[in-house]
């Protein structure tokens, strides 16, 4: 079972190699990391910690507190407090990272500088971009970021997550919750369906005649058999999924009247969670390292941008192959990138890249499921070399153990990210 100690032990053993010190009198190589989430926080901390003082590491993150998207569905379901998902950057600063809370607004790759909203210009020898996702504003007709205060996405954790939970709690008895699910690729493939499970859990307790409508543009989704089995067992008759054959791929929303339009028919709803199509975080686009699909192609061996050998792109923003866009993936990729950067700038030994990921989902109390894989780079992409997934029909003890394993992982990965 994963817990904080075993998670840290495995990950540090995989990534912890001390770098050679900088030559006497030589300025330290400068590494700038933009984005303080699972990828960026991990990269900054490992670069400073394992660099043994040889690197000048700066982390640029607009928010002084990071709220994890992973496990935020459990807050919606009432299994976590929002405070348990919030993490500060004191541990990263204590590791020797210069933490700047400001918004990165520009990247000059020729001059190797980053411009901040406050006017500061920060120079780098290597740049790490880990800005997560942004939304395609026109992805769902009728919805925009302005409408997110009425029809929240709650796919960047924090105020939006609180808003969605408050809306669910305020639903009238027998009301209708609707979700517009995103098309591939998107952050956390099982995330929307774990969210449906958590909403159903809340409504079953406080609003048992309420209904849930899922409008999905995809033919199939992550852990589908497991979720459908769980929904039938725990929330029978509450959840309806409308796929692309019946209008799930052509949905319009009307925030002003709280309606969804499916296949030309308007339906009044009480809460509407719109999770739009996604793309790499804005600073990756500003830096010019994204492709025509809006994602940033990287070298599978080290997460280096295919557009610029001095730039690395981690986590959700990257187009790397088989790995899902998840916190675990970003954390794993960050260690590979940090090792590559230390090797380039200090002469530290670089080992062949290995990546891993697991995604846990909670369906109901003590009913947890998971999917995961190990990955290795090929010339074309990061490729899955082995995988596992929970099975339908597992006994209650195993499902409870799977959920408890996820709690140990959360404690371990957040300690690994933030110190």
N, C-alpha and C positions, 0 to 999 in steps of 0.2 A: 504493500500500500504506500502510495506517495504521501509524504508529509513534508513539513518545511525542511527538516534536516536532510532527508534523502533526496529531495529535489535539488537543494543547494549542492549537496555532495556530488550528484551526477553531473550537474551543469558546470560546476567549477572544474571538476576533473576534465571535462570535455574541452573547456575553453581557457583554463587558467595557465598561461605561460608567461613568465616574467620577461619583459622586454629588456634589451641591453640599454644602459643609460646613454644619454646624449653625450657627445664628445665635449670635453672641457672647453668652455668659452664659446660653444656653438649655441645659437638660439634654438629653443625647443621647437620641433615641428608642431604646427597648429592644426588641430582638428576641430571643426565646428559641426555640431549636431543640431538639426532643426527638428523639433517635435519631441515631447517628453512622455510619450506613451510606451507601450511594451517594447517597441523596437528602439526608439531613441534613448529612453532612459537606460535600458540595458547596455546599449552600445557605449554611451557616455561613461557609465560606471565602470564597465570592464576596461575601456581604454585607459581611464585614470588609474584604476586599481592594479591592473596587470602591467600597465606601462611603467610602473616603478618610478614615477617622476620624470620620465623621459619625454612625455608629451604634454603640450598645452591644450587642454580639452575644455571647450565651451559648449554648454547646452543652452539653446534658445527655445523657450517655451512661453507662450503668452499667458497661460493660466498658472497661478501659484499653487493650485491644488488640482490633481489629476483624479478624475472619477472613472473607474474602469468600466468599459462597456461590457466586458465579460463579467458575468454574475449580476448585471443590472436588471435582468429579467427576474432574478430572485427577489430583488427589492419590490418590483411590481407585484410579485406573488405573495409578498409579506414574509419571506424567509430571511431577508437581510435588511438592515438599516442602510440608509444612504451613506451615513458616516462610515460604515464598515467598508465602503467602496472608495473612499477618499484617501488620497496619499499626497504628502508633501515632498519637497525636494531637499530637505535638510540632510538626509543620508547621502544623497548624491554629492551635495556640496562638501560634506565631510570627507568623501572619498577623494577630493582634490579637483572636482569639476567646478569651473566658473559658470554659475547658473545665472542666466539673464532672462527675466520675465518681461518679454516684449514680443511684438509680432514681427516676424520676418516678412518683409514686403518686396524684396528684390534680391536677385542673385546675378552677379556679373562673373560668368565663368571664365572669361578671358583674363580679368584682373584678379580672379579668385577672391571675391569679396561678397559679403552678405550685408544688405541694408535693412535696418530696423525701422519700425514705425516712428520711434522716438528720434530718429535721425542718426543714430550710431551706425558706423560702418565697421564690420568685423572681417578681418582677413583670415584666410585659411590656406593650408596646404592640401588637406583633404576635407571634403564636405560630405556629411551623412544626412540624407533626407528621409525623415520618417513621419510625414504629416498626416497619416491616416487617409480618410476619404473626404471627398466633397460630393454633393448631390447634383445631379443633372436637373436644373431648375424646370425644364420643360418636359420632363419624363412622363409625368401624369397630367393630362389636360385638366386645367382648373386649379392645379396645386402649384404653389411656389413657396420659397422660404418664408415669405411674409405670411402665408397661410398656415405655417407650422404652429402658430399660437392658437389656431382653432383645430386643425387636424395635425397633431404632432407626429414627427417621425420617431423621436426618442431613440435614434440610432447613433447619436453622439451623447454619451451619458452625462447627466447633470440636470439642469433645469427642465429639459424636455422630458426626462424620465419621471421627474416629480409631477409634471403637468399631466402626463398620460395616466399615472396612477390616480391622481385626484379626479380626473374625468371618469375613470372606471368606477371609482367609489361613489361618484355622484349620479351614476346612471339610474334612471327610473326603473321600478320593478317591471320585469318583462321586456326591458329595452333591448336594443340591438347594437352590438359592437362589431365594427367592420375593420378589416385590415386589407390594405392594398399591398401585396407582397412584391418584392423587387425581382427584376430579371437578373440572370447571371451575367457577369460575376459580381459578387457583392460581399461585404464584410460578414463573417460568421455564418456560413451556409445554414446551420441548424437554428440560428438565432430567432427568426420570425416564428418558427413553429414551437420552440420552447416558450416564446412569449405567449402564443395562443394557449399553451398549456397552463401558464401562470395566470392569465386572465380568466380562463375557465375555472381554475382553482378558487380564485377570489369570488367569482360570480356564484359558484356552486354553494359557497357558504352564506353569502349575503343577498344574492339575487338569483335564486335557482331557476326561475322561469325565463331568464334572459337568454338570448341567442348570440352566437358568434358566426360571422360571415367572413370567409377568407377568399379574396379575389386574387388569383395567382396566374401570372403569365407563363409559368413553367409547366411542362408536361409532368415533371417529377421533382421531388425536393429531397434534401439530405435527411437520412434516417426516416424516410417516409413510412415504411412498414412499422417501425417502432412507435412513431408518433400515432399513427392510425390505430394500432393495437391499444396504446395507452388511452387515447381519447375514447375509444369504445368502452374500455374497462372503467374509466373514472368519470367520464363526462358524456355518457351515451345520450345522443339526441340533441346536444347543445351546439355542436360545431358543424358547419357546412362549408365545404371547399368547392369553389367554382374555378375550374381550370380553363385553359385557353380555348378549348373546344366549345365552351358555353359562355364566352365573353370575358374570361379572366384576363385576357391579354389586351383588351381594348376598353379600359375603364376611364371614365371621367368623374371628377369630383366637383361638388359645388359647396365650398365652405360656407358661403353666405346663408344657404338654406339647409345645411347639414344633410346633403344628399350624395349618394353615389349613383352613377348611371352605368348600367351594365347591359350591353347589347341593346341600347336604345331605351331601356326602361329605368326610370328614376326610382330610387329606393331611399326613404328617409332612414337615417341612422342617428343614434345617440352619441356614439363616439366613433371616430374614424382615425385609425393609425395608418398614415401613408408612409411607406418606406420606398423612396424613389430609387431609380437607377443611379449608379454611383460611378465615380472616377477618382483618380489620384488627387490627393490634397492639393490645394491651389498653388502652393509654393513650388511643387514639382512641375506644374505647368508653366509657372513664371520662369523657372530655371531652364525651361526648354528641353526637359529630359523625358517627356511623354510622347506617345505615338498617337496615331489618328483615332485610336479607340479610347484615349484618355488615361492610359496606364503607362508606367515607366518600365521599359524593357531592361533587364539586368543580365549580367554574366552569371550563369548558374553556379560557377565555382566559387564566387566570392561576393555576390550581390552588387558588383560594380556596374554603374550605368553603362549601357551600350552607346550612349551619346557622349560620354565624357569620362576618361579614365581616372579623373580626380574626384568623381562624385559617386557615392554609394546610395542606393535606394532600398529601404527596408519595409517589410510589413505590407499593410493593405495597399499602399500605392504602387507596389512593384508588380510587374508582369514577369513571373519567373517559371511558370509551369504548373506542376501538379499540386503544390501546397495550397491549402485553403487560406483565405484571408482571416487570420485569427491571431489572438494575443500570443498564444503558444508559438505559432509560426514566426511571428515578428521577433520574439525573444530568442528563438533558435537561430534565425537569420542574423540577428545583431551580433551574436558571438562569433559567427563565421566572418562577418565583415570586420569586427574589431580585431580579430587575429590577422586578417589580411592587411589591415591598415598598419598595425604594429610591425608586421613583417616588412612592409614597404618603407616605413619611416624610421625604424630603429634597428632593423636586422634581426628581429625575433624570428624564431623558427615558425613556419606556417605548416600546419598539418592539413591533409585532404579534408574537404568540407563534408560534414554529415549533418543532416537536418532531421527534426522530428516534430510531430504535432499530435495532440489529442484534443478533441472537443467533447466536453461533457454537457448533457442536457438534463434538466429536471422536468419530469412529466407531472408528478404529483408527489405528496410527501413520501420521502424515502424510496421513490421510484426513479432512479437515475440510470441513464444510458450513455454510452460513449462510442466514439469512432476515432480512429487514429491511424498513423502510418509512420514509417521511417523512409527517408528520402536521400538520394545521392545525386550529384550533378552529372549530367551527360552533356555532350556538345550542344544539344538543342535546348535543354530545359532541366529544371530540377524535377527528377522523376521519382515516383513512388517505387520502392523496392520490396516493401512488405506492409501489410495493413491488418487491421482488426476492427470488429464492430460488435456491439451487443446483439444478442439474438432474441427474437420473439419467444415468448413463453418462459423466460428466465424466472427462477423462483424469487420470492420477496427478499430473502437474505442477500442474494447476490446483487439485486437492484439497490438495496440499502447500502451495501458495501461500496458500490460504484459511486453513489452520491457522497459517501464519506470520503472516498478517495479524491473526489473533486474539491472538497473542502481543504484537504491537505495540499493539493496542488495550488489552490488559490493563495494560501499562506506562503507557500514556497516561492511561487513566481513573483509575488509582490515584494517579498524580501529580496529576491534576486534583482528585481528592477530598481528598487528604491533604497536598499540597504537597511 
